[in-house]
């Protein structure tokens, strides 16, 4: 589903639409507060780090999860990523096996993250944590779940897109917020501000880490004629990244977030690329949603999260999983 235009709009019509839905937004935010107040979260013996957000849509959360997982694995820790498995059929708890499971089974993000760390999909997060414990997990790294209160967290990070911000500042369905900003930030131990834009967070005194999304293989598309397609939260950003990489954009086709591609859609896209003497390019997230037979002739752009505030990130991680001391030379 594409975000309604009035979520970010400031026109009179947008304001009227948001105001009309604002009572439902207040109720939505209240339900999150009630769930938090009534929760009896399970406390895992493993350390639990949550990377979530306050809004719907893409903020760069999953690349942040991958970057943190890599840092923790580099410390010699057994890290398990815990995901709800949005878009997948399995409710879990299940340990993702990329050779057996597809994105249709467990969702696209778990398949992507399984290349970095073991991934557990579980609708019931506490049960997922217990499965991780049975595999001697040192750290449970939650991909999303800031508004889930079934599992106690040692660190909660909120990722915010510095360009998009918080939309019109209203909760669903009047705006993009999953809960009121003040309410959500009160539970955050830190904010990851994604992108180069300035964005103020009133009344938040915790650390704000700057990060950016960096294409890893953009050089292979420089000077290439490209037909691009994407079914993510903000496909326009992907198309803009390809242009910045020097690709000659022949055509761009946006789809809904987590779109499940049909064979005829991929065949049509492949035909357009062939006719234009262009290569077909998509996101890594879209690529893993395709069945292996449909991946032929399709390239994908890999995106990583790079932290500008590495010392601050290190300090936050050290607060729950201290980095092993390096022995002094004898």
Order of alpha helices (4+ residues) and beta strands (2+ residues): alpha-beta-alpha-beta-beta-alpha-alpha-beta-alpha-beta-beta-alpha-beta-beta-beta-alpha-beta-alpha-beta-alpha-beta-beta-alpha
